[in-house]
Amino acid sequence: MLRLALQMLRHRKGTFAATFLALAAGVTVLTVCGVLVESGLRYKGQPQRYAAATAVVAQRDLTITNEMFGETETATLPLPEPGGVPSELVRRLAGVPGVARAVADRSIPAAAADAPEVPAQGHGWGSAALAPYRVVSGAPPRTDGEIAVDARIAEAGRLRPGSAATVVAGGTAHRFTVSGVVDAGETRGVAAALFFTDALAARLDPDPRRVDAVGVLAERGADPAAVLAGVRKVADGAGATAYAGDDRGIAEQPEVGAARDLLVQAGGAFAGYAALIIGFVVAATVGLSVRYRRRDLALLRAIAAAPGQVRALILGETGMLAALAAVVGVPCGLAAARWVGGELVDRGFVPVTYTASGGLLAAPAAVAAVAAVALLSAGIAAQRTAAIRPTEALGEAAVERGLGGQIRVIFGVACLGGGVVLIFVTGGANGQTAMGAAVGMLYTFVLAVALLAPWINRAAAAAAAPVLRLVWRDSGYLAAANLRANARGMVAVLTALVLSVGFGGTVWFLQDNLQRQTVEQSRDGTVAQHALVGGAGLPAAASEDARRIPGVVAATGVRRTSVIVPFMGEGMAVVAQGVDPRGAAETMDLDVTEGSLADLRDGTVAVSSSQAGTSKWEVGGDARFWLGDGTPVTLKVVAVYERGFGFGDVTLSNATLAGHTASGLNDHVLIRTAPGADAGPALAELARAYPASAVTSTDRLTGELAKDLEISAWLNKMLIAVLVGYAVLAAANTLVMAALARTRELSLLRLVGVTTGQAKRMVHAEQATLLGVSIGIGAAIAAVTLSSIVNAIAGQRVPYVPALGWVVIVGGTAALALVATMLPIGRLLRRTRPVEGIGIRE
């Protein structure tokens, strides 16, 4: 049967090409998603500043323990802010047998005024021993008035030993004498170093009692395993983690943890979406391929081929196509994954040390998943023909099968009912719960359409028949008759078109709505007209200085951070902000609906309505969560506000965040001036008092936020475009396959007197009806799902839908579907003589 299967592949190229394309594209998409997940699991950064350390003790993640159903479950999340360890740990680690030296490392946000374009970070000179730094000229800093600078800063700022340098650290400008220039060698993604004395670095650190990390240097000849065991014992006792080997990269670059989570979550989530879409598409395409060859299969049964032989033939064909699809799809997927990895680095999603790796697990998994769906679909599709008696086979193949059984109707109606129920669930939920319910609603509706498609097609044909006859006359009559007769044959087309329009219209426009909400809320809620933005952070004194300027009504220091809130037994990072409560209500309007922002102080918190609903927090109650560095807090909720997209879901007092953020400084200061006040010159003078800072309008601040959102939404939109494109391609693929299978039908019509023009108009009428039904159902699903999500998370019943977006999705789908039908139909009508066509595939 395998030999016969190979011959069938050679002589049925059109049908099998369509199936091959669906399988190969599916393997490609799943391979990309799999490589993202596998790369995320493998990615550990690259130790550079800690390259010389045997181990590094730090705290870069948070472990959450939860009791569920009598079992203890743990989840580990990367910390949004680098967690510190007690400085006293340096002495304890130095006493571990085999340890030659334990070195504290403090990372201090800093900027060199002489080379502001070079990203920089301050450290104590002692930490230079942990990295391949070497003094190329001059000497290390010996007094608090001296500093050693990275060669990149020295070159950009034209600095050399003995030069005067201005450095902004701790929000204040300091004057130093350059004692030496150091070279870091070949490093990637590491900020240029500014080395202070260890004593000054401790004073500049916002929390001198803690250090960012402790590097351990082993004695020469010491047993590395024994040293590491001793270090881990001390680290575990302090609630910290000892990183060794490649894991030192995680300790060095805290953003590695977030990047790993992004890769795993994005790849995993979209792999799930892709698997569902590919499952729909592959099952429909393979099933349709078998259906269009049922005359061949019936002939085999008529000449006494056993049912098992027929099934083996079909499974053999599908297996060979899956193997060919793997040969093409896997290399394409690996190449696409490398391109995506480069884009992620260029757009700042992941550090520059990231490279797309893996494929050893992702590629086989993608091939196995697609092949399993294809083989299962082929087996189900062949079951009917293989099971009938040989004497009835040709007669069975000549008659269009019924629409479907009762089980299909029951499951279809159940899915439809489930989608309706999820509408109310989404409307009554908020936050992440609403998002999850809405995604379930989308797929439930699409599954209902796939199951009920035969009846939908027949009902549409009956409803459209009068219009088709009125517009296309005889051709319209034939089109209506064809649609009724071929209601089951067009199931795959209807499902793919509905999926492309429904999925694209929902998920793509959801990104637009989230961006629009964020920008609008930020713009509408920012009452201040000016913002002092600090490149290296701004101290609280900047707000005080701003308030003393004549004409300034209020000034509020703002720092951006994230916190971890409990969610579904684990944790979830949410955007937060710290503010100076004094005058905050005069510079920002969070649209408070309960409580008052005036009550915000140390020990209290204000939360968005979305987060309050998700976490079940109420005004006057307690909110338990973790600050960005992993510190657990229990704060009293004093206000609930609506503008969570624009200002973060959690608003804290800066006093609560003191010592728990990387810089300990404000990102910007919102400044509100009285109407008609001319405070411009004074504000410019204020900016000059804080080097590396500038005064800008809050409108410009919102514009920069919009640009950042567009960058962050790129990954979602790119992956969504791939999935929607796959669904549209599958629809076109199916239409081409259906068109090529109509040779005998069109030849018969022409032999009984139907002209070429009438045949073309008939096909036009059929496609217009099918497209209208598909786009209408897909648009309805998208409208219901999108409006439910936006209403639940933003309180808007009517979502924002850009006109150009709908034109692209609907117009592109319609154009591709029409081209995929009319080109092959036109070719058949031009090149195939009716007398010859009537005998094809007998």
N, C-alpha and C positions, 0 to 999 in steps of 0.2 A: 504493500500500500504506500510506502514511502516513495518508491519509484514512481508510482502513479501520481502521487501528490506533487512530485517535482515536475512531471509533465503538465499537470493542471496549472501550476504556477507559470509555466512557459506559455501556455495557450490562453490564459485569462489575465493578461498583463494589466488591463485597465482596472478591473476589480481589485486585484491584489496590490496594485500600486497605491490605491487609495488606503487600503488597510495598512500597508507598510508605512505610509506617510504618517498616519495617526499613531502607530506604534513607535516610530522613530522620534517623532516630536514629543511623545509622552516620556520616553526614556531620557531625552535631552533635558526636559523641564525637571523631572524628578532627580536627575543626576546633579543639576545645579543646586537644588534645594538640599540634597544629601551632602554635597561637598561643603556647603555653608555650615551645616550642622557638624559634620566631621571635623572641619577646620576649627570651628569654635571649641570643640572638645579637646583638640590637640594644641590649640594656641596657648602659649604661656609667656608670650613676650620674649624679650631677648636681654639677658643680664648684661648691662654695659657699665653703669656707674657702680654696680656691686659685683663686677666680674671677678675681682680678686678675693671676695669673701667666700669662706667655706659654707656659711649659712647666714641667713638674714632673719632676724626676729621682728615681726611687724604684725599689724592687724589690718587685713584688707577685706575681710568678709564677716558676715554675721550669720550665726547658726541659730535657727529658730526651732524650738522643740514644742511639739503639740501632741496632746493626748486625744486619740480618736478611736472609738470602739474598743477601749481597753488596751490599745497598742500605742507605743510612743513612736512618733514620726518626727524626723528632723528635715529641715530644708536650709540650704546655705545660699546666701545672697551676697553679691559684691556690695561693699559699702559705697554710697555716693560720695562721701568725703573720706580721705585717708585717715583711718583710725590710728591713734598714737599708742605707745606703750610707756609705762612709767620709766622715768629716767633712772630710777634706782636699779632697774633691770641690768644696766651696763655693768655695775659692780658684781652682781650675782653671776652674770654670764662669764665675766672675766675669771671667776673662780672655778669654772668647770675644768676638770682635768683635760689637758691637751690643748687648751685654748691659750694662744699666745697673747691675744689682745681682743677686747671688745670695744667697738667704736660706735659712738652715737652719731646719728645723722639727722639733722634738722633741715627741712626744705622750707625756705622762706621766699614767698613771692617778692620779686624785686625787678627793677628795670634800670638799665644803665642810660642815663640821660645823653651820653655821648654816642650811643648806638641804640636808639629806641626801637629800630626795626628788627633787632636780634632778640628773640625770646630768651629770657634769662631767668635764673633761679639762684637764690643765695643758699650757701651752706657754710658750716664750720670747717676750718682747714683740716681738722682731724679726719673728716670723712673722705678726704682725698686718697687715703690709704686703701680704700675699698675699691677704687677704680684705677684704670690705667692712666691716671694723670701724671704728667711729668713737667717739671719746671723748665721752660725753654730759655727763659731769661729772667734775671732778678732773683728774688728769694720769696719764701712764703711770708704771709703777714705775721708780724710779731707783736704789734700793738693794735689797739682798737681803731686807730686812725689810718691803718693800712689795709689794703685789699689786694688779693691776687685775682686776675681776670682771665677768662677763657681767651684763647687765641682768636676766636671768631669775633669777640667783642673788641679786642685790641685792634684787630685789622679794620673793623668797621668804624671805630671811634678814633683811630690813629693814636692809640695809647701805648705807652711803653713804661718800663720801670722809672719812677720819679715823676710821672705825669699826675696831674690832679684829675680826679674823676668824681662826678656827681651820681649817686645811686639812690633811687627811691626804694625804700624798704620800710615795712611797717607803716606805710602811708606818709612817710616823712622823708624829705631829701637830706642826704648825708654827704659830706665832703670827705673824700679819702685821697690818700696818696697811693698810687699803684706800686706795690712792692715787687710784683713779678707777673709774668705771663705764663700760663700753663696750657698744655696741649692735651686734648682728650683722645687723640688718635682717631680711628675710624669708628664713629658712633652715628646711629641713625635715630632721629626723633628725640634726642636728649637735649634739653634746653641748655644754653651756654651757662657755665658756672661762674658765680661770683663768690669768692672765698673770703669770709670774714674770719676773725679769730673765733675760737670756740666760745669764749666768754661773751663776745658781742652777739654771736648767733643766738645764744641762749636768751639774751635780753631782748632781741628782736622777735623771738618766737612768741606768738600770742599766748601759749601755755608752756612756760619754762619747766613745769614739773613733768612734762611728757616729751618724748622725742618721736619722730616719725618712724624710725627703724633703728635697730642695733645690728651692725655687721660684725660677724665673728671671724677672726683670723686664727687658723689652727697652727700649732707649733710644727716645725719641720720634723717629719718622721712620725707624727702622731697618727693614730688609727682614725681615719675619717669617719668610719661607722660609729666608733665609740664616742668621738667628739659630738657627732650629730645626735646620738642618743641622749647624751648629757644635756645638750642645748635644748632639745625638744622637751625634756623633763622640766627644765626651768621655765621654758616658754609656756607649757601647759599649765604650770602652777600659777602663772601670771595671767592666764586667759588669752594668751597671744598664740601666734602660729610661727613655727620655724620653717622657713623656705630654703630648700637646697637644690642644687643642680639647676635644671632649666626653670624650676619654679621661682627662682630668684627674680626672674623677669616680672612676675606678678607683684612681688614686693616692691620692685623698683618703679613700676608704672602702674599705679592704682587703676588707671583707666582700662587696663587689660581685662580686669574682671567684668566691667560693664560691656566691653567689646565682645567678650566670650558669650555673655548672656544675650547680647543683641544678635550675634550670629546664630546661636542655637535656637533662640525664640523665633527669629524671623524665618530661618530655614525650616524649622519644625512646623510653624504655623502655616506657612505657604506650601509646605509639602503636604499638609493635611488638605488644604484647599485644592491643591493640584491633584492629589490622589482621587478626590471625589469627582472633580471635573474629568480627569483622564478616565476614571472608571465609567462615567456616563458615556463619554465619547467612544472609547475603545469598545465597550460592550455594544453600543449601537452600531458602530461601523462594522465590526466583525459579524454581528448578527445580520446586518443588511447584506454583507457580502455573501453569506451562506444562503440567505433568502433569494438573492438574485441568481443563484446557481442551483436552485432546487430542481430544475429540469435535468441537469447533469446527474444530480444525486438520485433523482427518481429513476433515471435510466439504469443506473448501477443496481438499484434495488430490483428493477424489472428483469435484469439478467442474472438474478439470484445472488447478488452481493449480500453478505450477512450484515445485520445491523452493526455488529462490532467492527466490521471492515469499513463501513461508511464512516463511523465515528473516528476510527483510526486515520482514515484519509483526511478528514477535516482537521483533526487535531495535528496531524503531521504537517499539513499546509500551514496552519497557524503557527506551529512551533518553528518551522523554517523561516517564516516571515518575522517572528519575534527574534530569532537569532540574527537575521540580516539587520533588523532594526537596532539591535544592540551594537553591531559592528559600526553603524553610522552614528547612532544616538549618543553612545558613551564618549567618543572623542569630541563630538560637538558640545556635549554637556561640560566636559572638563575644560575646554577652551572658553566657553561662556562663563564658567565659574571663575576662571583666572581674570577675565575682563571685569566681572562684577567685583572681585577682590580689589583690583586696581582702582576702580571707581570709589569703593568704600574708603580706601586710603586717601584718595585725592579730595574727597568731600568731607573728610574729618570724622567719619563714623568710627573708624578703628585706627590705632596707632600705625605709624609708618613701618614698624617692625612686622606687621601682619603680612603674610603671604598665604594665598589659597593652597592648602595642602590636603592630602587625603585622596579619596576616590577608591581606595582598596575595599572599603566597606560600602560607600555610597553607590558606586556604579553597580556592583552585583545586586544590591538591594533594589535599585531602580529597575534593573532588567527583570529581576524575579517578580516584582510587583506588577509590572506591565504585562509580562508573559502570563502570569497567573490569571489576571483579568481576561486577557485575550483567550486563553485556553478554556476557561470556565464559560465565557460567552459563546465560544464556538461549540462547545459540548452541548450547551442548552439549545442553541439554534439548530443543531443537527438532530436533536432528539426526536422531533416530530417526523422528519423524513426517514430516519433510521428505524423508527418503530413501526411504520405502517407495513402492510403486507405487500409483497412484490407486485401482485396483480393489480393493486390499486394505486401504485406509486405514481405512474404518469398521469392518471386522472386526478389524483390529489394535487400534483404540481401544477396542473393546468387551471385549477380553480383558486381564486384568491381566498386565503384562509379567513376565518372569522376575526372579529376585532380583538377578542381575548376572553379569558375565562373569568369566573366570578371572583377568584382569589385576587386577580389583578385589580378588579373594580373595588373590592373591599379595601385592599391596601391603599389604593389611590385615594379613595374617599377618606380613609383614616388619616393619611398624610395631609390632605386638604383641611380636614378638621383640626389636626394638630397645628398647622400653620396659623389658622384663625385663632386658636387658643393662645399661641405665642404672641400674637398681636397684643392681646390684653396683658400678658405677662410682661412684655417689653414696656407697655405703657405704664404699668404699675411699679416698675423697677427703675433704677438709676445707676449711673456709673458703669463699672465693669459688668455688673449683672445684666444690665440692659443690653450691653454690647453682645454678650454671649447669647442671650435669648434672641436677639435680632439675627445673628449669624445662623442660629438654628432655624429660625423662621425662613430665611432665604433658601436654605437647602431643602427644607421640608416642602416649600411651595414648588421648587424645581422638581423634586422627586414626584410630587403629586402630578405635575404636568407630564412627566415622563411616563408614569403609569397610566394616566387617563388620556394620553395623546391620541390613540385611535378614535375614541369617542369625540374628543375635541375636534379632530380633523373632519370627521363625518358631520358633526353638527355645524361646523364652519362652512362646509361644502353646501349643506342644505340651506343655510341662512344666506349664503352669498349667491346661490343659483339665480334668483331673479335679477340681481344686479349684473352678474356676469352675462346673462342672456341679453340684457338691455344694452350693455356697453359693447360686448364683443359678438353678439348675435350667435350664429352657428358655432363659432369657435368657443364662445362662452358656454354654450350648452355642452359641448364636448369636454371643456375644462371642468365643469361641475360634475359631470359623470365620472371623469377620471379621478377627481379628488375623492368622490364617494367610494369608488371601487378600490382606490389605492390608499385608503385611510391608514391602514397599518404600515404600509411601506414608507410613509412619510413621518413615522414616529421619530426616527433618528434626526431628521432635519428639524422638526419642530422643537425637539428637546435642545439641540445644539444652539439654535437661534435664540430661544428663550433664555438659555443659560448665559449666552454672551451678552444679551441686552440687560437681563436682570442682574447678573453679577457685576458687569461693568458699571451699570447705572447706579448700583448701590454702593459698592466699595470705593470706586473712583471718586464719586461725588461726596462720599463721607469725608474723605481727606480734604476736599475743598471746603466743606462746612466747618470742619475742625479748625482749619487755618483762618477762615473768615471770622469765626467766633472769637478766636484768640486775638486777632488784630483789632476787631471791633471793640471787644471788651477792654483791651489795653488802651485803645484810643479814647473811648467814652469814659473810662474810669480814671484816667489821668487828668486831674484838675490843674496840676502845676504846668507852667508854660516852659520851664527851663530844666535842664538836667546837667549836673556836673558829673562827668564820667571820668573815672580814674583808670589808667592803664595798668597800674600796679596796686590798685586798691586805695580807698580813702578812709582816713580815721574818723572817729566820731567828732573830732574837732572841726572837720570840714563843715558839718551841719551847723555847728555853733557859729562858725565864722560867717556862714551864709545868712543866718538869722539876724546877725548884727548889721547887715547891709541895709541902708535906708530904702524903703519901698518893698522889702521882702516881707511877705505875710507869714509864710511858713516854709520850713525846709525839713525834709525827711530822708534820713539815710536808709538805703535799701541794699540788702545783700541777697543774692540768689543762692539757693541750696536745694537739697532734696531730703526727704525723710522717708522712712520705711514704715508702712502701716500694715497691721495684720489683715490678711485677705485669704479666705478659704483655707485656713489652717497653716498658711505659710506667710509670706510677706510680699509687699509690692512697693516699689519706689514711686513716690509722687512728688511733683514739683512743689516747692515751698519757697517762702520769702521771709526774711527777717526785716523788721522795720523799727525805726525809732518811734514809739507811740506818740511822742510829743508832736502835735500838729499833723499827724498822719491823716486824720479825717479831712484836713484842709488841702492836702496835696493829692489824695487819691480817693475815689469813690468806689468802694467794693460792692455797692448795692446791697447793703446789709438788710436782711429781712427779719432776723431775730437777734436780740441782744444789742450790744453797742461796742463799736471799735474803741471807744474811749476807755473801756475797762481793760484793754489789752496791756499787760505788763508781764514782768517775769513770773513764771508759774502759770500763765494762762495761754490760751490759743484761740484763734478764730479759724473756722473751716468753711469750705465751700459747701453748698447745699448738696452737690453730687457726692462729695466725700462723706458728708454727714449721713446721707442716706445709705451709702455702701457700708460704712463702719458702724452705723446705728449710734451716732453721737448726737447729743442734744445739749442745748444751752443750759448751763448749770451742772451738767454732768461731767464725768471725767473722760479724757481721751488718752489712751495708752498707746504709745508707739515708740519708735527709735529715731534719734537724731541721725544726721548724715554720717557721723563717725561711729555709730553703733551704740551710743549711750541711751539706755532706756529712760523714758520720762513718762510721768502721769501729770497731765495738765488739765486745768479747768476750762471748759469751753465757754467763752463769753460772747461769741457772735457767730452767726451763720450768714454767709453772703452768696450772691449769685454769680459774680464774675470770677469764677475759678479758672477759666481758660486763660484769661488775660493776666492774672496775678498769682496763679498757683492755687492748689487745693488746700494748702495750710499756710496760715500767716502767724508768725511768732514775733515776740519782742526780741530785739537784738541782744538784750541782756540774757535771754534764754539760750541764745546761740553762742554766747561768748566762750571761746576756747574749744568750740566744736566744729568750726569750719577751717578750711585749709589756710586761709589768709587771716581770718579774724578781722577783716576789714569790709567796708561797704563797697559794692560795685559801682553805685552811683548815688547821687543826692538829688531828689526831686525838689525844685525850688519854685514857689509860687509868689508872684509879685502882684502888688496892688494895681488896679486899672490905671493906666496912664503913667505909671512909674517908669522912670528911665534908669534901670539898674544895669544896663549893658556894660558900661565901662567898669563898674565895681565888680561885676561877675567875671569879667575878663581878668581883672587883677586877682580875683580869688583863684582862678585856674592857674595863673602864673605862680601862685604861692604853693601849689601842689604840682610839682613837675610830672610829666606824663599824663596830665589830665586836661580836659577841655570842656567848655560849656556848649551845649547843643540844645536845640529845641526838642521838646518831647515828641513832636510829630516825627522828627528824624529818628528818635529812639524807637518809635513804633514801626517805622519803615525798616529799620535794621532787624527788628523782631520778625517782620514779615519775610525778609530775605532768609533769615535763619530757619524759619518754618518751612520755606520752600525747599531748602537743602535737606532738612530732616525728613520731609515727606517724599523725597525722591525715591528712596528705597521701596517704600510701600507702593508708590505709583508704578515704579518700574516692574515690580513683581506682578502687580495687578494687570498691567498692560500685557505681560507675557501670558498670563492665564486667560485673559479675555481674548487675546489674539489666537491662542490655541483653540478656544471654543469656536471662534469665528472661522478659523481655518478648517476645523473639523466640519462645520456646517457646509462650507464650500466644498470640501472634500466629498462629503456625502451627496451633495447636489450633483457634482460631476459624476459620481458613481451611478446615481439614479438616472441621470441623463443618458449615460452610455448604455444603460440596460434597456433603453426604450427603442432600440433599433427596429425590432420586429413590430412593435406596436405602431410606430410612425409609418413604417413601410406598409402595413395593412391598411391604415387610414388613407394613405395616398393611392393605394390600389383600388379602393372603393370610391375614389373621387374627391378626396380632400386635397386641396391645393397646398403648395408649399407655404404660401402666405397664411392660409387658414391654420395650418399646423403651427406656425410660429406664433400667431395670435393666441392659439389655444394654450401654448406653453406660457406666454406672457400672462394670460389670465390666471393660470394655475399659480404661477409664482407670485403674482400680485396678492392673491388670496392668502397663500401660505405665509408670505412676508407680513401682510397686514395682521393676521392672527398672531404670528410669533412676536412681532414687535409690540402689538397691543398687550399681550399677556406678559411679556418681559418687562415692558414699561410699567404695567400695573404692579407687578411684584416689586420692582425697584422703588416705585413711589410709596407703596405701603411700608416696605422695610426701611427705606431711608427716612421717611417722615416719622416712623416710630422711634428710630434711634435718636434723631435730632431732637424730637420732642422730649424724650426721656433724659438726655444728657445736657440739653441746652434750653429746654422749655419753649422751643419754637415749633409750632405745628406745621408750618410750611418751610421746607428746607430750601436752601440756596442751590439752585441748579443753573450753572452758566449755559447760556443758549448754544455757544459754540461747542460745548461738551456734548450736548444732546445731538447736535448736528453730526458730529464726528462719529459717535457711537451708533446712532440709528442710520445715518446716511452711509457710513462705512460698511455696516452690516448688510444693508440693503444692496449697495452697489456690488459688494463682493459676491453676495448670493445670486444676484442677477447675472453677473459675468460668469460665475461658475456654472450657471444653467444654460445661458443663451449661446455661449461659445461652442460647447460640445454639441448642443442641439443643432445649431447652424451648420456645424461641420458635418453632422450626420445627414442633414437634409441636402446638403450640396454634393457630398461625395458618395452617398450610398443610393444606388438605384433600388426602387421599391421591390422589383422582382428578386434582386439579390438579397436585400435586407430581410425579406420574409423568411428566408431559409437559414438565417444566422442563428447559431446556438441551438439547433435542433438536437 
